[in-house]
Amino acid sequence: MGWLKKTITDFLRDESGMGVVEIILIIVVLIAMVLIFKEQITALVKNIWDSINKSAKKIY
């Protein structure tokens, strides 16, 4: 578990590329989008899952 903490710490302290603020903003935007489109995402996943189940029943 120590290597995971070190890896995350090294990643957050690395100043090359994107900064921590940018990463946090991206995460906040993604969470907001999931909350806004929760019903549509749920319906899409349900439709995909139903399609997979129907295809699996045809095979077996």
PAZAPA-4460 file (N, C-alpha, C; in steps of 0.05 Angstrom, whole numbers, plus 32768, in hexadecimal, padded with zeros to 4 digits):
% residues 60
    n_x    n_y    n_z   ca_x   ca_y   ca_z    c_x    c_y    c_z   seq   type   mol
   8011   7FE8   8000   8000   8000   8000   8011   8019   8000     1      M     A
   802A   8017   800A   803B   802E   800A   8043   8037   7FEF     2      G     A
   8046   8024   7FDC   804E   802C   7FC1   8038   803B   7FB3     3      W     A
   801E   8035   7FBA   8008   8043   7FAE   8008   8060   7FB8     4      L     A
   800C   8064   7FD2   800C   807F   7FDD   8023   808F   7FD1     5      K     A
   803B   8082   7FCE   8052   8090   7FC2   804D   8097   7FA5     6      K     A
   8040   8085   7F96   803A   808A   7F7A   8027   80A2   7F77     7      T     A
   8012   80A2   7F88   7FFF   80B8   7F87   800C   80D2   7F8F     8      I     A
   801C   80D1   7FA4   802A   80E9   7FAD   803D   80F4   7F97     9      T     A
   804C   80E2   7F8B   805E   80EA   7F76   804E   80F6   7F5E    10      D     A
   8038   80EA   7F58   8027   80F4   7F42   801D   8110   7F48    11      F     A
   8014   8115   7F60   8009   812F   7F67   801E   8144   7F69    12      L     A
   8037   813D   7F70   804C   8150   7F73   805B   8156   7F59    13      R     A
   8056   8145   7F45   8063   8149   7F2B   8058   8162   7F1E    14      D     A
   806A   8175   7F17   8061   818E   7F0C   8061   818E   7EEE    15      E     A
   8068   8179   7EE2   8067   8178   7EC5   804B   8170   7EBC    16      S     A
   8042   817A   7EA6   8027   8173   7E9C   8012   8183   7EAB    17      G     A
   7FFC   8176   7EB0   7FE5   8183   7EBE   7FEB   8186   7EDC    18      M     A
   7FE1   819B   7EE6   7FE3   81A0   7F03   7FCC   8194   7F12    19      G     A
   7FCE   8195   7F2C   7FB9   8189   7F3D   7F9F   8198   7F3A    20      V     A
   7FA0   81B2   7F37   7F88   81C2   7F34   7F79   81BA   7F1B    21      V     A
   7F87   81B6   7F05   7F7A   81AD   7EEC   7F6D   8192   7EF0    22      E     A
   7F7B   8180   7EFD   7F70   8165   7F01   7F56   8166   7F12    23      I     A
   7F57   8176   7F27   7F40   8179   7F39   7F28   8185   7F29    24      I     A
   7F2E   8199   7F18   7F18   81A5   7F08   7F0C   8191   7EF5    25      L     A
   7F1D   8181   7EE9   7F13   816C   7ED6   7F01   8159   7EE5    26      I     A
   7F0A   8150   7EFD   7EFA   813D   7F0D   7EDF   814A   7F15    27      I     A
   7EE0   8163   7F1D   7EC7   8171   7F25   7EB3   8172   7F0E    28      V     A
   7EBE   8179   7EF6   7EAC   817B   7EDE   7EA1   815F   7ED8    29      V     A
   7EB1   814A   7ED9   7EA7   812F   7ED3   7E92   8127   7EE7    30      L     A
   7E96   812D   7F01   7E82   8126   7F15   7E68   8135   7F10    31      I     A
   7E6A   814F   7F09   7E52   815F   7F03   7E43   8153   7EEB    32      A     A
   7E52   814B   7ED6   7E45   8140   7EBF   7E36   8126   7EC5    33      M     A
   7E43   8115   7ED6   7E36   80FC   7EDE   7E1D   8102   7EEE    34      V     A
   7E1E   8116   7EFF   7E06   811C   7F0F   7DF0   8127   7EFD    35      L     A
   7DF7   8138   7EE9   7DE3   8144   7ED8   7DD6   812E   7EC6    36      I     A
   7DE7   811D   7EBB   7DDE   8109   7EA7   7DDA   80ED   7EB3    37      F     A
   7DD5   80EC   7ECD   7DD4   80D2   7EDB   7DBF   80C0   7ECF    38      K     A
   7DA7   80CA   7ECA   7D91   80BA   7EC0   7D98   80AF   7EA4    39      E     A
   7DA3   80C0   7E93   7DAA   80B8   7E78   7DC0   80A3   7E78    40      Q     A
   7DD3   80A6   7E89   7DE9   8093   7E8B   7DDF   8078   7E95    41      I     A
   7DCD   8079   7EA9   7DC1   8061   7EB4   7DB1   8052   7E9F    42      T     A
   7DA1   8061   7E8F   7D91   8055   7E7A   7DA3   8049   7E65    43      A     A
   7DB9   8057   7E5D   7DCB   804C   7E49   7DD8   8032   7E53    44      L     A
   7DE2   8032   7E6B   7DEF   801A   7E76   7DDB   8003   7E78    45      V     A
   7DC2   8009   7E7F   7DAD   7FF4   7E81   7DA8   7FE8   7E65    46      K     A
   7DA6   7FFA   7E51   7DA1   7FF0   7E36   7DB8   7FDF   7E2C    47      N     A
   7DD0   7FE8   7E31   7DE8   7FD8   7E29   7DE8   7FBD   7E37    48      I     A
   7DE2   7FBD   7E50   7DE2   7FA4   7E60   7DCC   7F91   7E56    49      W     A
   7DB4   7F9C   7E50   7D9F   7F8B   7E45   7DA6   7F80   7E2A    50      D     A
   7DB3   7F90   7E1A   7DBC   7F86   7DFF   7DD0   7F70   7E02    51      S     A
   7DE3   7F72   7E15   7DF7   7F5D   7E1A   7DE9   7F44   7E23    52      I     A
   7DD6   7F46   7E35   7DC7   7F2F   7E3F   7DB8   7F21   7E29    53      N     A
   7DAA   7F31   7E17   7D9B   7F25   7E01   7DAE   7F16   7DEE    54      K     A
   7DC5   7F22   7DE8   7DD9   7F15   7DD7   7DE4   7EFB   7DE3    55      S     A
   7DE8   7EFC   7DFD   7DF3   7EE5   7E0B   7DDF   7ECE   7E0B    56      A     A
   7DC5   7ED5   7E0D   7DB0   7EC0   7E0D   7DAE   7EB3   7DF1    57      K     A
   7DB3   7EC2   7DDC   7DB3   7EB7   7DC1   7DC9   7EA3   7DBD    58      K     A
   7DE0   7EA8   7DC9   7DF8   7E97   7DC7   7DF4   7E7D   7DD6    59      I     A
   7DE8   7E7F   7DEE   7DE5   7E67   7DFF   7DC9   7E5D   7DFB    60      Y     A
***
